[in-house]
Structure formats: C-alpha cells, structure tokens
C-alpha cells in the first residue's frame, strides 16, 4: 500500500474494484478524510491513453458537479505516473447489501425510505445529464442516520467510457437493463430499470433475475418475472404494476423519469395499504416509517403511554400530536410514534416535550428543521386558542428552553400582549415570484441547496415573514442572516 498519492496520505484499503484500489485517505490541506478511487493507467493502450485519460478527467469533473445529500460527492481528479484517481466523500455507512437478508422481505417502511432516497438522487443526476449505470445494493450506503447515499455516482459512467475500450462490460448482470446488454446508448431510464430490480428484491427478498450471467441476460432480455404479490400475497397488488413499469423491456415503456417512479411509489404506499406516509422533497424525500393516516380532528388514536388511553390527553396534545409525529418522523423515522407516546406523559407543555424529543434527533440540520416545524405548530396552537401547556421546567427556572422559544428569531410570529395573551399577527401571503427571488438570493449565500430550502419553507407556512425566517435559518453567518432579513423587511 502506498504511503502517499498526490497530496493525500493513504491510511487504509477500503476495497478493490475492476479499475483499481479504493483507499481511505486524508487530505492535509483541509483536514478531511476522503475515499480515493484509483484507476490503473495500464488499462489504456499507449495509443489512446491521452485521449482516454482526458475523457476520464472530464467525466470526473461532471460527477463533481453533483451536490446532493443522497449522492456521495466527488471532490477532485488527480493522477501520478502510475494511476489516475478520484477523491470522493468518505461515508461511514453500511452497504445496502449487508442490510438485506436473502429470502426475507424488507419492512415496507424501510423499502419506502431507501427507495425514496435513491430515486431522488437519480432524478437529480439525470436532470444534469449523468447516468449511474450500475445501481445495485453494494453501491448504496446507509448511514447511521438512516440516510441512503449512492456511491460511485458518475464513476460507473466514467468506467463505461474507458473499460469498454478493453472489452470489459460495466454493470452487475442481475441489475442491468436490456439496453445495456445489447450495447445500446443508455439514458436515465436504464437506472430506472435497475432501481425496479432493487425494489422487487427489497419487497420479496429475492432477485427477479437469477443464475449465471448468460442465463440472467436471457431472462432480462426475454422473460417477465412473477409479480411481487404472487411471491408475497400480503403485499397486495399495488406494487405489481409499479415493478412492471419500472422493469419494462423497452425504455419507452418504463417510467419516463426517476421522479415519475417515485411519485408512483408514493401513491402505492398511500393507497395500497403500505404502512408509510410519503413526504416528498426536491432534494431529499424521507418516507416516514410507520405513520398511520391522521385521524379526523376530535378522534385521535394516540395514547400517552400511561395505559389510560386518549382521555388523559390535554387539549394541546390532542391538537398538536399528529403534526408533531409527522415532523419528528422526518428525522427519526418509525420510532417517532413510540417516542412521542413515551415522552408525552411526563411533559406538561410543548416546550418541555420538544426539549426531550430534540435529544433524540441525530443531526444538527435535523434539529434545526425540527425546531422550525415546532415553531409553526406553536403558532397554530396559539392562533386556535388551545394554548401550549405549562412552560417548560427550564423556562420556569429562568433558563430559555433549548431551541424551543421563538426558535428562529421570532418565527412563531407571537408577541406578548398587554394582558399577557398572545397577540397574533395576521399572516401575509406571498407568491411564486417571491419564492423564486428568494431562491436566487439564497443561492449566492449557501449554494445550490438553496432551492431545496426555499421550496421546503414555502410548504411549511403561508405567511411571508415566517417563510423568510425559515429560509434565513440556513444562512450560517449571523451578519449575512441579519442582512438578508433586513433587506426583506423582516424583524430579526
């Protein structure tokens, strides 16, 4: 193992692939751990080495422009005398294939969450002209926070532009599309096919195409696998048409895009009896596990966890719990309902309840998003006259509840009146023009993720000032945040 490659210190071998070795390395310039995927130059003939290395570099740069939370980022291209290499984000995660048990279906909630992340990543990359070409469980990493990340995004395309020159075929046979086997030009619908194969395997516990590479090729080109419901009747028939469309032999007969696939998956989950609620987002979809449909107002089915049932619930809990469960599920998944029940019995007010819940959210961004959602729930409770229960013990003790006051510089829009009752400012509507202008301004401050932040905030509130405060929470520098709010006429 080399000690150094370019500026990178080599610390360990992560794995070996068709093109070379993948190392765990350290970038001393910005002090971060990276993964280095190397490519052996001897794979290229002397006559074409310059051309192919140039193409490799261009493809690496294209992949480097993909900045998405569900895609392993490509940082840099480099080369030395013996190899070319790509520096990528190091993800401390588990390959999806290690989480799947042969012959055993995966829980529908996990299927929804993993497929949601995958299809969002594909939709994002395809819109930018990058096709993965080798979607399979081993290339999908699941982090400790249950987020799925697509590894080698763009690298498979790079491999196909190089190794195919030496007669190698890129892709894993069981997940390859028919057009890949036929050597035809592929587009995003090839990845849709591979994602359909993965969905089938997750739902049923078996691959739809199995056997030797030759047999698999013949199956993919000519045979239609049995519908998932035939293997597992408890699934219902909702998923049958879904996988049929995803794995259609002709690209024109498949879902036109990964987004269309995702939308159909969401509809099946909602109407087909799956125990999951789809929460779509242009950047990241978290399909919250184990969310049942919210009961009609006045008929909650939530218990406090004390064993005494619904009648022990105070009015603010009855009104707030369904929405709090949804907000919390976006961050921690299927444990939200259980955790909410457990904590509720000991909490006299929403601040105290949410302080306890905040400790269970693993990421800092998740904590901020949770606080934003709770601030809006508090506003609704105040506006309806329900109230938010007793102030938290921390607040009663003279300390501000952690992150649960106004949260975002007054994002609740509630101010104390002379009589001690909250004075509610009437919401001020905003339009698409403001959303677009805000996205453009925010992009200059936080980068491409701005459009995701803006669209998410626009769905959370119908009030202009609250919308701008939610957006401003993502501006890291306090001075820039204050200037953004001031320029938009919003009190910080």
C-alpha positions in Angstrom: 0.0 0.0 0.0 1.5 3.4 -1.0 2.0 5.9 1.8 1.0 8.9 -0.4 -0.9 9.6 -3.5 -0.7 13.2 -4.6 -1.4 15.4 -1.6 -3.4 12.6 0.1 -2.0 10.4 2.9 -3.1 6.8 2.4 -4.4 5.3 5.6 -6.1 2.0 4.6 -7.5 -0.1 1.8 -11.3 0.1 1.6 -11.7 -2.3 -1.3 -10.6 -3.4 -4.8 -12.6 -2.9 -8.0 -12.3 -3.6 -11.7 -10.3 -0.4 -12.2 -8.0 -0.3 -9.2 -8.0 0.1 -5.4 -10.1 2.3 -3.2 -8.2 3.8 -0.3 -9.2 5.6 2.8 -7.1 8.7 2.8 -6.6 12.1 4.4 -6.4 15.5 2.8 -4.0 17.6 4.9 -4.9 20.9 3.2 -8.4 21.0 4.5 -8.1 18.2 7.1 -10.8 15.8 6.0 -11.0 12.1 5.4 -11.7 11.1 1.8 -12.1 7.9 -0.3 -9.6 7.7 -3.2 -10.7 5.5 -6.1 -7.7 4.8 -8.3 -7.5 3.7 -12.0 -4.6 1.8 -13.4 -3.2 3.5 -16.4 -2.1 0.2 -17.9 -5.7 -0.4 -18.7 -5.3 2.0 -21.5 -3.3 1.3 -24.6 -0.4 3.7 -25.3 -2.0 5.0 -28.5 -5.2 6.0 -26.7 -4.0 6.8 -23.2 -4.0 10.6 -23.6 -7.5 10.6 -25.1 -9.0 8.3 -22.5 -7.3 10.0 -19.5 -8.7 13.3 -20.8 -12.2 11.7 -21.1 -11.8 10.2 -17.6 -10.9 13.7 -16.2 -13.9 15.3 -17.9 -16.3 12.7 -16.6 -14.9 13.1 -13.1 -15.4 16.8 -13.3 -19.0 16.3 -14.4 -19.6 13.9 -11.5 -18.0 16.5 -9.2 -20.8 18.9 -10.0 -23.4 16.6 -8.4 -24.0 18.1 -5.0 -26.9 16.2 -3.4 -27.4 14.7 0.1 -28.1 11.3 -1.3 -25.1 11.2 -3.6 -21.5 10.5 -2.5 -19.7 13.7 -3.6 -16.8 13.7 -5.9 -14.2 16.2 -4.8 -11.2 16.1 -7.2 -9.4 14.4 -10.0 -5.7 13.7 -9.9 -3.0 11.5 -11.4 0.5 10.4 -10.9 2.9 8.3 -13.0 1.0 5.0 -12.5 -2.6 5.9 -11.9 -5.4 8.4 -12.1 -7.6 8.9 -9.1 -10.8 10.5 -7.9 -11.1 11.9 -4.4 -14.6 11.3 -3.0 -16.6 11.9 0.1 -15.8 9.3 2.7 -19.1 7.9 4.1 -19.2 6.0 7.3 -22.0 3.8 6.3 -23.1 0.2 5.6 -23.6 -1.1 2.1 -27.3 -1.9 1.5 -26.5 -5.5 0.5 -25.2 -6.0 4.1 -28.6 -5.0 5.5 -30.6 -7.2 3.2 -31.3 -10.8 4.2 -31.5 -13.3 1.4 -35.0 -14.8 1.1 -36.5 -12.3 3.6 -38.6 -9.3 2.5 -37.5 -5.9 3.8 -40.0 -4.0 6.0 -42.2 -1.7 3.8 -41.2 1.4 5.8 -37.5 0.7 5.1 -38.3 0.0 1.5 -40.1 3.3 1.1 -37.3 5.3 2.8 -34.4 3.7 0.9 -36.2 3.8 -2.5 -37.2 7.4 -1.9 -33.6 8.5 -1.3 -32.4 6.5 -4.3 -34.9 7.9 -6.7 -34.4 11.5 -5.6 -30.6 11.0 -6.2 -31.3 9.5 -9.6 -33.7 12.3 -10.6 -31.2 15.0 -9.6 -28.3 13.4 -11.5 -30.4 12.6 -14.6 -31.5 16.2 -14.8 -27.8 17.1 -15.1 -27.0 14.5 -17.7 -25.3 11.9 -15.5 -26.4 8.3 -15.6 -25.1 5.9 -13.0 -25.2 2.6 -15.0 -24.5 0.3 -12.1 -27.3 0.7 -9.5 -27.1 -2.2 -7.1 -27.2 -2.7 -3.3 -23.4 -2.8 -3.0 -23.2 0.7 -4.4 -25.7 2.1 -2.0 -24.6 3.2 1.5 -26.9 3.6 4.5 -25.6 6.0 7.2 -26.1 5.8 10.9 -28.8 8.4 10.5 -30.7 6.0 8.1 -29.9 8.2 5.1 -29.1 6.4 1.8 -26.3 7.6 -0.3 -25.5 6.5 -3.9 -21.8 5.6 -4.2 -19.7 5.9 -7.3 -22.2 8.2 -8.9 -20.8 9.2 -12.3 -17.8 6.8 -11.8 -19.7 4.0 -13.4 -20.2 6.2 -16.4 -16.5 7.0 -16.4 -15.7 3.3 -16.2 -18.0 2.6 -19.2 -16.2 5.1 -21.3 -12.8 3.5 -20.5 -13.0 -0.2 -19.6 -15.4 -0.9 -22.5 -12.4 0.0 -24.7 -10.7 -3.1 -23.4 -13.7 -5.3 -23.8 -15.0 -5.2 -20.2 -18.7 -4.8 -19.5 -19.8 -2.3 -16.9 -22.7 -3.2 -14.6 -23.8 -6.1 -12.5 -25.8 -8.6 -14.6 -28.7 -9.1 -12.3 -29.4 -5.3 -12.2 -28.5 -4.4 -15.8 -31.1 -3.0 -18.2 -31.8 -4.8 -21.5 -30.2 -1.9 -23.5 -27.0 -2.4 -21.5 -26.8 -6.0 -22.5 -27.5 -5.0 -26.1 -24.7 -2.4 -26.1 -27.1 0.4 -26.9 -26.8 4.0 -25.7 -28.4 4.4 -22.3 -30.1 7.2 -20.5 -31.7 7.7 -17.1 -34.3 5.0 -17.9 -31.6 2.4 -17.6 -31.1 3.4 -14.0 -34.9 3.3 -13.5 -34.8 -0.4 -14.6 -32.0 -1.2 -12.1 -34.0 0.6 -9.4 -37.0 -1.5 -10.3 -35.0 -4.7 -9.8 -33.8 -3.4 -6.4 -37.4 -2.6 -5.4 -38.5 -6.1 -6.4 -35.7 -7.6 -4.3 -36.5 -5.5 -1.3 -40.2 -6.3 -1.4 -39.9 -10.0 -1.9 -36.5 -11.0 -0.6 -35.4 -12.5 -4.0 -34.0 -11.1 -7.2 -36.3 -11.2 -10.2 -33.4 -12.5 -12.4 -31.0 -15.1 -11.1 -28.5 -17.6 -12.4 -25.3 -17.4 -14.4 -24.5 -14.2 -16.3 -25.7 -15.8 -19.5 -29.0 -17.0 -18.0 -29.6 -13.7 -16.3 -29.0 -11.9 -19.7 -31.6 -14.1 -21.4 -34.1 -13.6 -18.6 -33.7 -9.8 -18.6 -34.0 -9.7 -22.4 -36.9 -12.1 -22.8 -38.7 -13.0 -19.6 -41.1 -11.2 -17.2 -40.7 -12.2 -13.6 -43.7 -13.2 -11.5 -45.4 -10.2 -9.8 -44.4 -9.5 -6.2 -47.8 -10.3 -4.9 -47.5 -13.8 -6.3 -44.5 -14.4 -4.1 -45.8 -12.4 -1.1 -49.6 -12.1 -1.1 -49.6 -9.8 1.9 -48.1 -7.1 -0.2 -51.3 -6.7 -2.2 -51.3 -6.0 -5.9 -50.4 -2.3 -5.7 -46.7 -2.9 -6.2 -47.2 -5.3 -9.2 -47.9 -2.6 -11.7 -45.1 -0.5 -10.2 -42.3 -3.0 -10.8 -43.8 -4.0 -14.2 -43.4 -0.4 -15.4 -40.0 0.1 -13.9 -38.7 -3.2 -15.4 -40.3 -2.9 -18.8 -38.1 -4.3 -21.5 -38.3 -1.2 -23.8 -37.2 2.1 -22.2 -40.2 3.9 -23.8 -42.5 1.6 -21.8 -40.9 2.4 -18.4 -41.4 5.4 -16.1 -40.2 8.4 -18.0 -38.1 9.5 -15.1 -37.0 8.6 -11.6 -39.3 11.3 -10.3 -42.3 9.6 -12.0 -41.2 6.3 -10.4 -41.0 8.0 -7.0 -44.5 9.6 -7.4 -46.0 6.3 -8.3 -44.3 4.6 -5.3 -45.7 7.3 -3.0 -49.2 6.7 -4.4 -49.0 3.0 -3.9 -47.7 3.5 -0.3 -50.6 5.8 0.5 -53.5 3.9 -1.2 -52.2 0.3 -1.4 -52.2 -0.4 2.3 -48.5 0.1 2.9 -47.7 1.4 6.4 -45.8 4.5 5.3 -46.6 8.2 4.6 -44.7 9.8 1.7 -43.0 13.1 2.5 -41.7 14.3 -0.9 -38.9 16.9 -1.3 -37.0 18.0 -4.3 -33.7 17.4 -2.6 -34.4 14.6 -0.2 -37.5 12.5 0.4 -37.9 11.0 3.8 -40.7 8.4 3.6 -41.5 8.3 7.2 -41.9 4.8 8.5 -45.0 3.5 10.4 -47.1 6.6 10.0 -50.7 5.8 10.0 -53.2 8.2 8.5 -54.1 11.0 10.8 -57.5 10.5 12.4 -60.2 13.1 12.0 -60.0 16.0 14.3 -61.5 15.2 17.7 -60.9 11.4 17.2 -57.2 11.0 17.9 -55.9 7.4 18.2 -52.8 8.4 20.1 -52.2 7.2 23.7 -50.0 8.8 26.2 -48.2 5.6 27.0 -49.5 5.6 30.6 -52.1 2.9 29.8 -55.1 5.2 30.5 -55.7 6.0 26.8 -56.9 9.0 25.0 -59.0 10.5 27.8 -55.8 11.6 29.6 -54.7 13.8 26.7 -54.8 17.5 27.3 -56.3 19.7 24.5 -53.0 21.0 23.3 -51.7 17.4 23.0 -54.7 16.2 21.1 -54.3 19.0 18.6 -50.5 19.0 18.3 -49.6 15.3 18.4 -50.5 14.3 14.8 -48.4 17.2 13.4 -45.6 16.7 15.9 -45.4 13.0 14.9 -45.1 13.9 11.2 -42.4 16.4 11.9 -40.4 14.0 14.2 -40.8 11.2 11.7 -39.0 13.2 9.1 -35.9 13.0 11.3 -36.0 9.6 13.1 -38.5 7.5 11.1 -40.6 4.8 12.6 -39.6 5.4 16.2 -41.4 8.8 16.2 -44.8 7.5 17.3 -43.4 5.3 20.1 -41.1 8.1 21.4 -43.8 10.7 21.3 -46.1 8.4 23.4 -43.3 7.7 25.9 -42.3 11.3 26.4 -45.8 12.8 26.4 -46.8 11.5 29.8 -44.0 13.4 31.5 -44.4 16.7 29.6 -46.8 19.4 30.8 -46.1 21.8 27.9 -45.0 21.7 24.3 -41.6 23.3 25.1 -40.8 20.6 27.7 -42.0 17.9 25.4 -39.9 19.1 22.5 -36.8 19.7 24.6 -36.9 15.9 25.4 -37.5 15.0 21.8 -34.7 17.2 20.5 -32.2 15.0 22.2 -33.2 12.0 20.0 -32.5 13.7 16.7 -29.0 12.8 15.5 -28.1 15.6 13.0 -27.7 19.3 13.7 -29.6 20.1 10.5 -32.4 17.8 11.6 -32.6 19.6 15.0 -33.0 22.9 13.2 -35.7 21.6 10.9 -37.5 20.1 13.9 -37.3 23.4 15.7 -38.7 25.2 12.7 -41.7 22.8 12.5 -42.4 23.0 16.2 -42.4 26.8 16.0 -45.1 26.6 13.4 -47.1 24.2 15.5 -46.9 26.5 18.5 -48.2 29.3 16.3 -51.2 27.3 15.2 -52.0 26.3 18.8 -51.8 29.9 19.9 -54.0 31.1 17.0 -56.7 28.5 17.8 -56.7 29.5 21.4 -55.7 26.0 22.5 -52.5 27.1 24.2 -49.3 25.1 24.6 -49.5 23.9 28.1 -47.3 24.8 31.1 -43.9 26.4 30.4 -41.0 24.0 30.5 -39.1 23.4 33.7 -36.0 25.0 32.2 -38.0 28.2 31.3 -39.6 28.2 34.8 -36.1 28.0 36.2 -35.2 31.2 34.5 -33.4 29.5 31.5 -34.6 29.6 27.9 -35.8 26.2 26.7 -33.2 24.8 24.3 -34.1 25.9 20.8 -37.8 26.0 21.6 -38.5 29.6 22.2 -39.2 31.7 19.1 -36.6 29.3 17.6 -35.8 31.4 14.5 -35.7 34.9 15.8 -39.5 35.0 16.4 -40.6 32.5 13.8 -43.7 31.8 15.7 -45.0 35.3 15.0 -46.4 35.5 18.5 -45.8 38.5 20.7 -47.0 39.1 24.3 -49.9 41.4 24.6 -50.6 43.8 27.4 -52.9 41.4 29.1 -50.4 38.6 28.8 -52.3 36.9 26.0 -50.5 36.3 22.7 -51.1 38.9 20.0 -51.3 37.1 16.7 -50.2 38.9 13.6 -52.4 38.2 10.6 -50.5 36.1 8.0 -49.2 38.0 5.0 -49.5 35.9 1.8 -46.6 35.5 -0.6 -46.4 34.3 -4.2 -44.2 32.3 -6.6 -42.3 35.4 -7.6 -41.1 35.9 -4.0 -40.1 32.2 -3.8 -38.1 32.5 -7.0 -36.4 35.7 -6.0 -35.6 34.3 -2.6 -34.1 31.2 -4.2 -31.8 33.3 -6.4 -30.6 35.4 -3.5 -30.1 32.4 -1.2 -28.1 30.5 -3.8 -25.4 33.2 -3.7 -25.2 32.7 0.1 -25.5 28.9 0.6 -25.1 27.4 -2.8 -27.3 25.0 -4.9 -29.1 23.6 -1.9 -30.9 27.0 -1.7 -33.8 25.9 -4.0 -34.5 22.9 -1.8 -34.5 25.0 1.3 -36.8 27.6 -0.2 -39.3 25.1 -1.6 -39.4 23.3 1.8 -40.0 26.5 3.6 -42.8 27.5 1.2 -44.6 24.3 2.0 -44.3 24.9 5.8 -46.1 28.2 6.0 -48.4 30.6 4.2 -47.0 33.7 5.9 -44.4 35.8 4.2 -42.3 36.7 7.3 -42.3 33.1 8.6 -41.3 31.9 5.2 -38.3 34.3 5.1 -37.3 33.4 8.7 -37.3 29.7 7.9 -35.1 30.3 4.9 -32.8 32.6 6.9 -32.2 29.9 9.5 -30.0 28.1 6.9 -27.6 31.1 6.5 -24.6 30.3 8.6 -23.1 33.7 9.1 -25.1 35.8 11.6 -24.3 39.0 9.8 -25.4 37.7 6.4 -28.6 36.3 8.0 -29.4 39.6 9.6 -28.7 41.5 6.4 -31.0 39.0 4.5 -33.8 39.6 6.9 -33.3 43.4 7.0 -33.3 43.6 3.2 -36.6 41.8 3.1 -38.2 44.0 5.8 -38.4 41.2 8.4 -37.5 41.8 12.0 -34.8 39.5 13.2 
